[in-house]
């Protein structure tokens, strides 16, 4: 199968925080060969006692169809248990296609490059982005402290606390009626809690109005689509720039000088959002004529038009088919990756939540019953009993 031992193909680069795996020239013809290679990978990673960025070399590597499922499974497990991020280089066309298909199904980034130099550069950018996104101890990005919300005698949220780290994708999960949407409404100022505080970008607030939240960089989408159905996609997206407009009503009415320049600049920003979401073909179509999945995409675009630092997504994939969910997951990952936007989402699809989230908070009957990494939450017996359910 190979001219070097498996251990000779594995190396640690401490200065780059990188673990290099060299699959070049290896042919995997079955699950047994995959397991033999990955057993040594897991052994060395476990012995290191820490997480690493992975640099994976695929030059002239052949993975036969009968081995691919096991190969993808073991690779994903290594990433979850020991990885900080993966960059791949030199894969054959067939292997690239397989990786990209699996990335689409499992909601991870393929990150495939043609040369080792490109891969090293991409690793450096990945490390810089993740290091820069780590908050200082005195600068919590978003902290919810002992928040309680009541509607008359009904308790929607009871003494809930959690923190969201800068640059991460976090999720709130729980059964219907658990208080998830109410929590988002508290964060962006729709509801004012009777008890507790919200600390955003170091500023502690008890009552925050929606316009204050929007001005500070909080944008959101809604569980039920809230678009202007008679307006075009372009016009709906332009409404997301409302707080960015500085010219007064008279200047805008004359459409001259600063007002004209300002609108052209806003339209340029909107065109960037349209390109990012791949909706050029529907830019002039009235939103009410679009299928449900595209309307959800337009609503995401309107939120992105505000250039938020914190993006709140209330069930962004509800009612979507598999292909639409894959597209939406890709956009959420890209928003986080390319723009550095912190994302807090509510979602009932546990496959999506566990695959794209760094941190998960679990609510039930308005109370927090669990929090932690996806693996922590998945194995928490209280969460399993209340929401996830046991396997039979």
N, C-alpha and C positions, 0 to 999 in steps of 0.2 A: 504493500500500500504506500510506503514512503521510504526514503533513504536516511532519514534521521528519526531518532526517538521522539516521542511526544514531548517529553520534558525539555528536549533541546529546541523545540519549537515555541516554547513559552518563555517570556522574559519580562521582568519588571523594570520600569524606568522611573525611579523615584522622583527625579527632578521634574518630570512632566506628569507625575501622578498617574502613570499609564501602565497598563498590562497589555503586552503585545501577544497576539495569537497568530501564528503563521500556518495557515492551511494550504499554502502554495504547493501545488503538485500532488496533493492528497486526493484519493478517490474514496468516497464513502459509498459502499455498495449495500449497506444494510444497517439496521439499528445497533447491532453488536459493535460494529466499528465506531459508530457515533458515540456510544456509551463509553467505550474504552478511552477515546480521546477526551471526552468531557469529564470523565471521572478524574483524570489527572488535572484538568483545568480547575475543577471544583476543589480538589485537594490542595493545590497551591494557593488558590484564593482564600480558602478557609484558614490556611496556616498563616497567611499574611495578616489576618485580623483587622482588615480595613476594606474600604471600597476604592475602586479604581475606575478611571476612564479606559475604555477598551479600544485598542487599535487592532483590527482584524484584517489579515492579508488573505485574499482569495485567489491570487494569481494561479491560473491553470488548475484550480480546485474543481473537482467533479463530484456533485452530490446527486446520486441516482434518485429517481422518483420514490422508490421504496424506502429510501433513507431520509427523505426530506422532512416528513412530519416529525420524526424523532429529533432530527437536527434542529428544527425550529423550536421544538419544545425545550430541549436542553439549553439552547442559546438564550431563550427568553428567561428561563429559570436562573441562569448565571447572571443575567442583567438585573433581574429583580433582587437577587440575594447579595450581589457583590458589586454592581455597576453604578457609575455616576453618569454614564453616557457612552455611546458607541459610534465609532467612525469606521467605515469599511472601505477597502481599496482593492481594485484589480479583479473584480468578479467577472466571470464570463456572462454573456448576454442571457443565457438560460438562468444562471444563478441570480443575476440582477432582477430578472422578471419574478422569480420565486420570492426573493426578499421583499420586493415592492408589493407583491400580492399579499404576502403575510403581514406586511406593515399596514396595508389597508384594512385587513381583517382584524388585526390586533391593536391598531391605533398607536403605532410607534413610528419614529422617523427612520427612513431607510439609510440616509447619510452615506451614500455610495460615491466614491471618488475614483478618478482614473489613475492617479499617480500617488506615490507615497508622500511626496512633498505637499500635494493638495490636501491629503488626509491629515498630515501633521499640522498644517495651517488651520484646518477646520477644528482639530482638537484644541489648538491654542485658543481659538475664538470661543469654543464651547466652555473651556475652563474659565476664561475671562468673564464670560456672561454669567456663569453660575457663581463665581466668586464675588462679582460685583453685586449680584442679587441678594447676597446674604445680608440681613439687616444687622446694624450695630445693636448691642445689647440695650442702649438707651434710646433706640429709634425703632420702636415697634411699628410695623406698617398698619395693621388693623388689629385692635384688641377689643373684644366684647367682654365686659366685666359685670357679672351678676345681673343680667338683664331680665326683667320680668315685665310681661305685657298682659293686661286684662281688658276684656270688653264686658263691662258690667260685672256680673258674677262669673263669667267664663274666663279661665286662665289659658291664654294662647301660648305663652312662654313663661317658664318658671325658673328663675335663678340660673340662667345659662351663661357660661363663660368659655371663650376660646380665643386663640390667636391665629392670624393669617400672616404668613411670611411673604416678604416682597419677592416678586418674580416667580411665584409658584402657582400651580393649579390646585385648588382645594375644592372639596365638595361637601355639601350637607345632604344627608340621606335620612330616610325614615318613612314610615307608613303615611298614607293620606291623613291629613289633619294633625300631623305631628308638630306643626309650627314652623315649617321650613320657609314658606313664602312670607310668613309674618316676620321671620328673622331678617330676610332680605329687605322687607319694607321698613324695618327699624333701622337697618344700616344706611339706607339711602333717604331716610327722613319722611317717608309716607306715614309711619306710625311713630308716636313718641312714647317710649316705655315709662311705666310708673316708677320703676326702680332700675338702677344700674346705669352704666355709662358706655359710650362708644369712644374709643381713642383711635383717631385716624391721622396718620402722618405726624404723630407726636402731640396732637391737639385733642384734649379730652372734651367730649360733648355729652350733655344729657339730652337736649333737644336739638336736632339738626333738621332744618327745613330742606325740602327737596331741591330748591334752587341753590342752596348753599352746598349741598352734596354734589350737585352737578358741576358747580363752579370749582369745587376742589378736585374734580377729576373722577367722580364716581358715575358710571353709566350702567344701564341695565336693559335687559329684554324682559318680556312678560310671558307668563304661562299661557295666556290667551293673547293672540296677536293683536297689537295695538298700533296699526298703521292707518294712514289716510287712504282708503280704498279707491277713491276717485282720482287720486293724484298719481303721477308717474313714479317709477322707481327713483329717478334722478331727483324729483322734487321731494320725495319722502326722505331721501338721504340728506338733502340740503337742510331739512329741519333739525338735523343733528348738529348743525354748525351754528345754531341760534345764539348760544352764549359766546361764541367766538366773534360775533359781529359787533363792531364798535361804532360804526356810523349811525347817525340819528335818522329819524323817519324822513325828515325833509331832504337830507342828502341822498337817501335811498330813492326817494320819489323822483328827484332830479336825475339820478343815475349819471353822475358826472364826477370827474376827478377822483377823490379818495373812495367814494362809494363804488365806483366802477372797478377800480383797482382791487378793492376789498372783495367784491363778489367774484371777480376772475380768480383771485387767490383761493377763495373757498371752493369754487368749482374745480380748480386743479386738485385740491385735496380730495374732493368727492370722486374724481376720476381715478385717483390712486386706490380708493376703497373699492370702486367698481372693478378695477383690474385685479385687485387682490382676491375678491370674492368670485371672480370669473362670471360676472353678470352683464358683460358688455352688450350681449344680444337682447337684453330686456330693459335696457336703461330708459327707454321712452314708453314702455308698456305700463298702463294703469295697473296698480298693484292688485286691485280686485279681480283681475283676469288671470292672475298667476296661480299655479298649483300651490298647495300648502307648503311643501318643502322649500320652494323658492321664496315664498312670503317670509318664512322663518329666516332665510338667508338675508333678505332685505332688512328685516328688523335687526339682525346682528350688524349689518352695515350701518344702519342709522346710529347704533351705539358706538361703533368704531369711528364714525365721522366726528364725534366729540373728542377724539384722541384721549381716551380715559387712561388713568393710571390703575384704576380698579374696575374690572368688568364683572357685573353681576348677571348671571344667566339663570333664568327660572325655567327649568325643564326645556332646554333648547332643542331636544330631540324627540319630544313627545309627539306621537302621531306620525313619525317618519318611517319610511321603509329602510331596509338594510343599507342600500346604496346611499340614500340621503343622510343616514347616520354616519356613514364612513366619511362623507364629504364634510359634514359639520364637525366631526372630530378632528379632521385634518385642519380645518380653518381655526378651530380653537387652539390646537397645538401650535400652529403657525403664528397666530396672534401673540401667544405667550413667548414663542421663540424669537420671532423677528422684531416685535415691538417692545418686548420686555414687560408686557401688560400682566399684572396680577389678576387671576381669574378665580372667582368663587361661584360655583354652579350648584344647582339643584337638579338631580336626575334620578329617575327610577331604574334605568338600565344599568344593572350592577356590573356588567361586562365593561361598559364604557367607563364608569366611575373608577373601577379598580385598575383599569389600564392607563388612564391619563392623569389620575390625581396623585399628588404628592402627599396630601393629608386629607383625612376624612373625619367629619363630625357627624354623629348619629343622634337624632332626636326621636323621642316617642312621647306622645301626650304632652308636648311642650317642654319636656325635660331632656337634658343631655344624658344619654345612657352609655356613650362610648366615644372615643376619639383616638386618632393615631394614624399610622401609615395604613395603606390598604391591607397589607398582610396582618397587621395587628387587629384591625376591625373585622376582617374576614374570619379570624379565629377566636373572636371574643364570644364566649357562650351567651352573654346577655344579649348581644346584638343578633346572634343567630336565632335565639328564642323569640325575640321581639319582632324581627324584620326579615332577616335573610332566610331563615328556615333551615332545618336539618336535612341532610341528604339521606335517602333511604336505599 
